[in-house]
Amino acid sequence: PGYLPTPQAHLATLADYNKTTPASKDPRSVNWWKNRPKYLASFLRSISGEKATKENDFGYSWMPKLDQGQDASWLNLFDEMYKGTFTGFFAWGMNPACSGANAGKVRQALTKLDWMVNVNVFDSETACFWKGPGMDSKKIKTEVFVLPCAASMEKEGSISNSGRWMQWRYKASNPPGESKPDGDIMYELFKKVRTLYGKEKGAFPEPILNLKWDYETNGHFDIHKVAKEINGYFLEDISEHPVDKKAYKKGTLVPNFVFLLDDGRTSCGNWLYSASYTEAGNMAARRKKTDPTGLGLYPEWSWVWPLNRRIIYNRASVDLEGNPRNPKRPLLKWDAAGKKWIGDVPDNAVPPMGTHGVYPFIMKPDGVASIFGPGLKDGPFPEHYEPLECPIEKNLMSSQRINPVIKIFEGGLDTFKTCDPRYPFVCSTYRVTEHWQTGVLTRWLPWLIEAEPQMFCEMSLELAKLKGIKNGDRVLVETSRGKVEAVAIVTSRLKPFQIAGNTVHQIGIPWHYGWLHPKDGGDSANLLTPTI
């Protein structure tokens, strides 16, 4: 959590892991990642509590680790599942049978499991994959457990949006039937798992038996205890903290991540969320509407990671002297007389560069912004490549048509066709306002499914004329991997491309649908997409 790198197997000890901490010899570079050992040690203490000690590297050896060079991202996980590597799978609030690229392969991968647990608000194509199109349930060994969970208004907790705002939600009503909040399901399930490990041990019981798992009050799961654990605690009395020279009592919440230590005296579930639930209370639950800057920051409405900083890297909005680059809309300004920043929570509170301060990009070892991106597999310089499947044989920008370092999955259900006359058109997938992701939450709501009832395919007037298609016709959209039936929408929104003297037609389809519901509403657009 908090962008801490996943431990790798060749980093056998905590000291090995900490040796990879970014370093800088430039005194004007903050290089905030130098604090990574503090964040990891506090995270490990949060995970294993008193069982995590200096003598056992705070339980670092109990952490799951990747083999060196191993890629455990989404596509690779399902590729391994398709090969039969996994025995079990928890699909928690997700619908990979529709959301994953080459969905036909994903659905076949689910048949290779011994068991699958699906936790969701409504039924889904993943939960019912075994009775979907082209499936023979008699030949599928996967045992499926479907656990109904509570919707957002039926449970208490926080939600963070893409603007980093962490807002607290209150429970409005009880969930129906046997549905439970996700946290309750996880909590009860793990207690049962740990009981089994206590009896049967297993190959590697330590991570399970030593996990700190005391998030209940009066016998019930307590989401506030989890929120506080994420914020972090002082685990010992501290007579004089190295940051502010003040004393702190064991068991009190840390004010923020600046107070985290690497010696085991603090815990924190996610350093970026430290300061979200302090001794002053639940910051995410705040609802004050004051806006001192007039810029719509509303600093006392909920809480924003990190440190309630509403605009990340906000010091880039000022010049070297700390004066706002846009004086009419000052997000941040250096008060030379008061020797402090005014406005948003500064992205590091030290003085600006012009007053012998530091570089503004504190999370980068060199302290400055990058025009190009070092560390990327395909190099630091921007380059245009054509998609894996495209109707043109030559990249008009360079001699390299597709990205030379991409991983292409081949064999079995992973096929692709480039410049194949059977597939001459470009297809783009997109969203519509009325549906969310694969539609698990929205396709079951009558007013939304009435507004957008089924899969459709947008095409230009020119392409419709070329293929003899009329508005409202049912058409088949096909690639080498699968096909989807859709209702044709002939529109002037789409226009043919002119590429290297050739006319190239484009179609557009949404990806919110699936075979389960509504009936005859079409299937996932990801039946068409390649694994790449």
C-alpha positions in Angstrom: 0.0 0.0 0.0 1.0 3.6 -0.5 3.2 2.7 -3.5 5.6 0.7 -1.5 7.3 -1.7 -3.9 6.1 -5.3 -3.6 8.9 -7.4 -1.9 10.8 -9.7 -4.2 12.2 -13.1 -3.4 15.8 -12.1 -3.9 15.4 -9.4 -1.2 15.5 -12.0 1.6 15.7 -9.6 4.5 14.3 -6.3 5.6 17.8 -4.8 5.2 18.0 -6.1 1.6 14.7 -4.4 0.9 15.7 -1.2 2.5 18.9 -1.1 0.4 16.7 -0.3 -2.6 15.5 2.9 -1.0 16.0 5.8 -3.4 18.9 8.1 -2.5 20.1 11.5 -3.5 23.3 13.4 -2.8 21.8 16.8 -3.7 21.1 18.7 -0.5 18.3 20.6 -2.2 16.4 17.5 -3.1 13.9 16.4 -0.5 13.8 12.8 -2.0 10.8 11.9 0.2 11.1 8.3 -0.6 14.1 8.2 1.7 11.5 7.6 4.4 10.4 4.3 2.8 12.0 2.2 5.6 9.7 4.0 8.2 6.6 3.3 6.2 7.4 -0.3 5.6 8.4 -1.0 9.3 5.2 0.7 10.4 3.1 -1.3 7.9 4.6 -4.5 9.1 3.8 -3.6 12.7 0.3 -2.9 11.6 0.0 -6.3 9.9 1.5 -8.5 12.6 1.2 -6.3 15.7 3.3 -7.5 18.7 4.4 -10.6 16.8 6.5 -8.2 14.5 9.7 -7.5 16.4 13.2 -6.2 15.5 14.5 -9.7 16.0 12.3 -11.2 13.2 12.6 -8.2 10.8 9.0 -7.1 11.9 7.7 -10.2 10.2 9.1 -9.3 6.8 9.8 -13.0 6.0 6.0 -13.6 6.3 5.2 -11.2 3.5 4.4 -12.7 0.1 7.1 -12.1 -2.4 7.4 -12.0 -6.2 10.2 -14.0 -7.9 12.7 -11.7 -9.5 11.3 -10.4 -12.8 7.8 -11.9 -12.1 4.9 -10.0 -13.4 1.7 -10.6 -11.3 -0.5 -8.0 -13.1 -4.0 -8.7 -14.3 -3.3 -10.3 -17.7 -0.6 -12.5 -16.4 -2.7 -13.7 -13.5 -5.5 -14.8 -15.8 -3.0 -16.3 -18.3 -1.7 -18.5 -15.4 -5.2 -19.3 -14.4 -5.9 -20.4 -17.9 -2.9 -22.7 -17.8 -4.2 -24.3 -14.6 -1.7 -22.8 -12.2 -4.3 -21.7 -9.6 -6.7 -23.8 -7.6 -8.8 -21.0 -6.1 -9.9 -17.4 -6.8 -11.7 -14.7 -4.9 -13.7 -12.4 -7.3 -14.4 -9.6 -4.8 -16.6 -6.9 -6.2 -15.4 -7.6 -9.8 -16.7 -9.2 -12.9 -13.6 -10.4 -14.9 -15.8 -12.5 -17.2 -16.7 -9.2 -18.8 -14.0 -6.7 -17.7 -10.9 -8.6 -18.8 -9.4 -8.4 -22.2 -10.2 -11.4 -24.4 -13.1 -12.3 -22.1 -13.6 -15.6 -23.8 -10.2 -16.7 -22.5 -11.0 -15.3 -19.0 -14.2 -17.4 -18.9 -12.4 -20.5 -19.9 -9.7 -19.8 -17.3 -12.4 -19.9 -14.6 -13.2 -23.4 -15.7 -9.7 -24.5 -14.7 -10.2 -23.7 -11.0 -11.1 -26.0 -8.2 -13.2 -23.3 -6.5 -14.2 -19.7 -6.8 -15.8 -17.3 -4.4 -17.7 -14.4 -5.9 -18.7 -11.5 -3.6 -21.0 -8.9 -5.2 -24.2 -7.0 -4.8 -26.0 -8.6 -7.8 -25.5 -11.7 -9.8 -22.9 -11.5 -12.6 -21.4 -13.2 -15.6 -18.5 -14.2 -13.4 -20.7 -15.9 -10.8 -22.6 -17.7 -13.5 -19.8 -18.3 -16.0 -20.5 -22.1 -15.8 -23.9 -21.7 -17.5 -22.9 -19.0 -20.0 -22.7 -19.2 -23.8 -20.7 -22.1 -25.0 -20.3 -23.7 -21.6 -21.0 -27.3 -20.7 -21.5 -27.3 -16.9 -21.2 -31.1 -16.8 -17.5 -30.7 -17.8 -16.7 -27.9 -15.4 -15.1 -28.8 -12.1 -15.1 -25.3 -10.5 -17.2 -25.1 -7.4 -18.7 -21.6 -7.1 -19.6 -19.9 -3.9 -21.7 -16.7 -4.2 -21.7 -14.4 -1.2 -24.1 -11.5 -1.4 -22.7 -8.3 0.0 -24.2 -5.0 1.1 -24.4 -2.0 -1.2 -22.8 1.3 -0.3 -25.8 2.7 1.5 -26.1 -0.4 3.6 -22.8 -0.2 5.3 -20.5 2.4 6.9 -17.1 3.3 5.7 -15.0 5.5 3.5 -14.6 5.8 -0.2 -11.8 7.6 -2.1 -12.4 9.1 -5.5 -10.0 9.9 -8.3 -9.4 13.3 -6.8 -8.0 11.6 -3.7 -10.9 12.8 -1.5 -11.6 10.3 1.2 -15.2 10.7 2.2 -17.1 8.9 5.0 -20.4 7.2 4.3 -23.0 6.4 6.8 -25.2 3.4 6.9 -28.8 4.2 5.8 -30.4 0.8 6.0 -29.7 -2.8 6.7 -28.8 -5.1 3.7 -31.5 -7.5 2.6 -31.6 -11.2 3.5 -28.2 -12.7 4.4 -26.2 -10.0 2.7 -23.4 -8.6 4.7 -20.8 -5.7 4.4 -17.6 -6.8 2.7 -15.7 -6.1 5.9 -17.9 -8.4 8.0 -17.5 -11.2 5.3 -13.7 -10.8 5.3 -13.5 -10.7 9.1 -15.6 -13.8 9.7 -14.0 -15.7 6.9 -10.4 -15.1 8.1 -11.3 -16.1 11.7 -12.4 -19.5 10.3 -9.3 -19.8 8.2 -7.1 -19.0 11.1 -8.9 -21.6 13.2 -8.2 -24.2 10.6 -4.5 -23.2 10.3 -4.3 -23.5 14.1 -5.5 -27.1 13.9 -3.9 -28.3 10.7 -0.9 -25.9 10.4 -0.3 -26.2 6.7 2.9 -25.5 4.7 3.5 -22.0 5.9 1.1 -21.0 8.8 3.1 -18.1 10.2 1.6 -15.3 8.1 -1.9 -16.5 9.0 -1.4 -17.3 12.7 0.6 -14.1 13.3 -1.7 -11.7 11.6 -3.1 -9.0 13.8 -6.9 -9.3 13.5 -8.6 -7.5 16.4 -11.0 -5.3 14.6 -14.2 -6.0 16.4 -16.4 -4.3 19.1 -18.9 -6.3 21.2 -18.4 -9.3 18.9 -19.0 -7.4 15.6 -16.6 -6.1 13.0 -15.8 -2.4 13.6 -14.9 -0.3 10.6 -13.6 2.5 12.7 -10.9 0.3 14.2 -9.8 -0.5 10.7 -9.7 3.2 9.8 -7.7 4.0 12.8 -5.2 1.1 12.1 -4.7 2.6 8.6 -3.9 5.9 10.1 -1.4 4.4 12.6 -0.6 4.3 16.3 2.2 5.0 18.7 3.0 1.5 20.0 5.3 2.7 22.8 5.5 5.7 25.0 7.8 8.2 23.4 9.3 10.8 25.8 10.8 13.0 23.0 9.8 12.4 19.4 12.7 13.3 17.0 10.3 15.4 14.8 8.8 17.8 17.3 10.6 16.9 20.6 7.1 16.2 22.2 6.0 13.2 24.2 3.4 10.7 23.0 1.6 8.0 24.8 1.4 4.4 23.7 -2.0 3.7 22.0 -2.6 7.2 20.7 -3.1 7.8 17.0 -0.1 9.3 15.1 -0.8 12.9 13.9 0.5 12.0 10.4 3.1 10.1 8.5 5.9 12.5 9.4 5.8 10.9 12.9 6.3 7.3 11.6 9.5 5.6 12.7 11.6 2.7 11.4 12.3 1.1 14.8 9.0 -0.6 15.4 7.5 2.1 17.7 4.8 3.1 15.3 2.2 1.3 13.2 0.5 2.4 10.0 -1.6 0.5 7.5 -1.0 2.9 4.7 1.3 5.9 5.2 -0.5 8.0 2.6 -3.7 7.8 4.6 -2.0 8.7 7.9 -3.7 11.9 9.3 -7.1 10.7 8.2 -8.2 9.5 11.6 -6.4 11.2 14.4 -7.0 12.0 18.1 -9.0 15.0 16.8 -11.4 12.5 15.1 -12.5 11.1 11.8 -11.2 13.6 9.2 -13.1 11.9 6.4 -16.4 12.6 8.1 -15.9 16.4 8.2 -18.6 18.4 6.3 -17.7 22.1 6.7 -18.3 24.1 3.6 -15.7 26.9 4.2 -13.5 27.7 1.2 -10.8 30.3 2.2 -9.0 30.4 -1.2 -12.2 30.6 -3.2 -10.8 27.9 -5.5 -13.1 25.2 -4.6 -10.7 23.4 -2.3 -13.0 23.1 0.7 -10.2 22.0 3.1 -12.6 21.0 5.9 -14.9 18.9 3.7 -13.8 15.3 4.1 -10.0 14.6 3.8 -7.5 14.2 1.0 -4.4 12.1 0.9 -1.7 13.0 1.6 -2.0 15.4 4.6 -5.2 16.9 3.2 -3.3 18.4 0.3 -6.0 19.3 -2.2 -3.7 19.8 -5.2 -0.8 17.4 -5.4 2.6 18.9 -6.4 1.1 22.3 -5.7 4.5 24.0 -5.4 4.8 23.7 -9.1 2.2 26.5 -9.2 4.6 29.1 -7.8 7.9 30.6 -9.1 11.3 30.3 -7.5 10.4 33.0 -5.0 7.1 31.3 -4.0 4.9 33.8 -5.9 1.9 32.3 -7.6 2.3 32.0 -11.4 -1.4 33.0 -11.7 -1.9 35.8 -9.2 -5.6 35.9 -9.9 -6.0 32.3 -8.6 -3.3 31.8 -6.0 -3.3 28.2 -4.9 -0.2 28.7 -2.8 1.9 31.7 -1.9 5.1 32.1 0.3 4.7 34.6 3.1 8.2 35.9 3.5 7.4 37.9 6.7 5.6 35.0 8.4 8.0 32.4 6.9 5.2 30.1 5.9 3.1 29.0 3.0 -0.5 30.4 2.6 -3.2 28.5 0.8 -3.3 24.8 0.2 -1.3 22.4 2.3 2.1 22.8 0.7 3.8 19.9 -1.0 6.6 20.2 1.5 6.6 23.1 3.9 10.2 24.2 3.4 10.9 27.7 1.9 10.9 28.1 -1.9 14.0 27.5 -4.0 14.7 31.2 -4.4 15.1 31.6 -0.7 17.6 28.7 -0.4 14.8 26.2 -0.2 14.5 22.9 -2.0 13.3 21.6 -5.3 9.5 21.3 -5.7 9.1 17.6 -6.8 9.7 16.0 -3.5 8.8 12.4 -4.5 11.5 12.3 -7.2 15.1 11.6 -6.1 16.4 14.6 -8.2 13.6 16.9 -7.0 12.6 18.1 -10.5 10.0 17.2 -13.0 10.7 14.9 -15.9 9.9 15.7 -19.5 10.5 12.1 -20.3 9.9 9.0 -18.2 12.9 7.1 -17.0 12.3 3.6 -15.8 9.9 2.6 -18.6 10.6 -0.6 -20.4 10.3 1.0 -23.8 12.6 3.8 -22.9 12.3 7.4 -21.7 11.4 9.1 -25.0 7.8 9.4 -26.4 7.2 7.4 -29.5 4.2 6.5 -31.6 3.4 2.9 -32.3 0.4 1.4 -34.1 -1.9 -1.0 -32.2 -1.2 -4.7 -32.3 -4.2 -5.1 -34.7 -4.4 -2.3 -37.2 -5.4 -2.0 -40.9 -2.2 -0.4 -42.0 1.1 -2.2 -42.7 3.5 0.6 -42.0 3.9 3.0 -39.1 4.0 6.4 -40.8 6.1 7.9 -37.9 8.9 5.3 -37.9 10.1 2.0 -39.2 8.8 0.2 -36.1 5.1 -0.6 -36.5 4.2 -1.9 -33.0 5.9 -1.4 -29.6 8.9 -3.8 -29.6 8.8 -4.6 -25.9 5.1 -5.3 -25.4 4.2 -8.8 -24.2 2.0 -10.6 -26.7 0.1 -13.6 -25.4 0.0 -16.2 -28.1 -1.4 -19.7 -28.4 -4.7 -21.3 -27.5 -7.4 -18.6 -27.3 -4.9 -15.8 -27.8 -5.0 -15.0 -31.4 -4.6 -11.7 -33.3 -4.9 -10.6 -37.0 -3.0 -7.6 -38.4 -3.8 -6.2 -41.8 -6.2 -9.1 -42.4 -8.8 -8.2 -45.1 -11.4 -10.2 -43.0 -11.1 -7.5 -40.3 -10.6 -4.2 -42.1 -12.3 -1.9 -39.6 -11.0 -0.1 -36.5 -13.1 -0.7 -33.3 -13.0 1.6 -30.2 -14.7 0.7 -26.9 -16.0 3.3 -24.5 -18.5 4.1 -21.7 -22.0 5.6 -21.5 -23.3 7.8 -18.7 -26.0 5.4 -17.7 -23.8 2.4 -16.9 -20.8 1.8 -14.6 -17.9 -0.6 -15.6 -19.3 -4.0 -16.6 -22.8 -3.0 -15.6 -23.1 -5.3 -12.6 -24.5 -2.5 -10.5 -26.4 -0.6 -13.3 -27.9 -3.2 -15.6 -30.1 -4.4 -12.8 -31.6 -1.0 -12.2 -34.8 -0.5 -14.3 -34.4 3.2 -15.1 -30.9 2.9 -16.2 -31.4 -0.3 -18.3 -34.4 1.4 -19.9 -32.2 4.4 -20.9 -29.4 2.2 -22.4 -31.1 -1.3 -22.8 -28.6 -3.2 -24.9 -25.3 -3.4 -26.7 -25.1 -1.1 -29.7 -22.6 -0.3 -32.4 -22.0 3.2 -33.7 -20.9 3.6 -37.3 -20.6 6.4 -39.9 -23.1 7.1 -42.6 -20.4 6.0 -45.1 -19.8 2.7 -43.5 -23.5 2.0 -43.1 -24.0 2.7 -46.8 -21.0 0.5 -47.7 -22.3 -2.5 -45.8 -26.0 -1.9 -46.5 -26.8 -1.4 -42.8 -29.8 0.7 -41.6 -30.3 2.4 -38.3 -31.7 -0.2 -35.8 -30.5 -3.2 -37.7 -28.9 -6.0 -35.6 -25.3 -6.6 -36.7 -22.4 -8.9 -35.7 -19.1 -7.3 -34.7 -16.3 -9.9 -35.0 -12.6 -10.4 -34.4 -10.5 -13.5 -34.5 -11.3 -14.0 -30.8 -15.1 -13.7 -30.7 -18.1 -11.9 -31.9 -20.8 -9.7 -30.3 -24.3 -8.9 -31.6 -25.3 -5.3 -31.4 -27.9 -2.8 -32.6 -26.6 -0.5 -35.3 -26.6 3.2 -34.7 -25.8 5.1 -37.9 -24.5 8.5 -36.9 -22.6 11.5 -38.2 -20.6 11.4 -34.9 -18.2 9.0 -36.6 -16.3 9.8 -39.7 -14.0 7.6 -41.9 -10.2 8.2 -41.5 -7.9 9.0 -44.4 -4.7 7.2 -43.6 -1.8 7.1 -46.2 -4.3 7.6 -49.0 -6.7 4.9 -47.8 -10.1 5.1 -46.3 -10.3 3.4 -42.9 -13.7 3.0 -41.2 -14.2 3.0 -37.5 -17.0 1.6 -35.3 -17.6 2.3 -31.6 -19.2 0.0 -29.0 -19.7 0.3 -25.2 -18.3 -2.4 -22.8 -21.0 -2.4 -20.1 -23.0 -5.4 -21.2 -23.0 -9.1 -20.5 -25.1 -12.2 -21.5 -26.7 -12.7 -18.1 -28.9 -9.6 -17.9 -30.9 -8.1 -19.6 -32.1 -11.0 -21.8 -30.9 -10.5 -25.4 -29.1 -7.4 -24.3 -25.8 -8.5 -25.9 -22.5 -9.6 -24.4 -19.2 -8.0 -23.4 -17.2 -5.9 -25.9 -14.1 -7.6 -24.3 -15.0 -10.8 -26.2 -13.3 -8.9 -29.1 -10.2 -7.4 -27.5 -6.7 -9.0 -27.5 -4.6 -10.0 -24.5 -1.6 -7.6 -24.8 
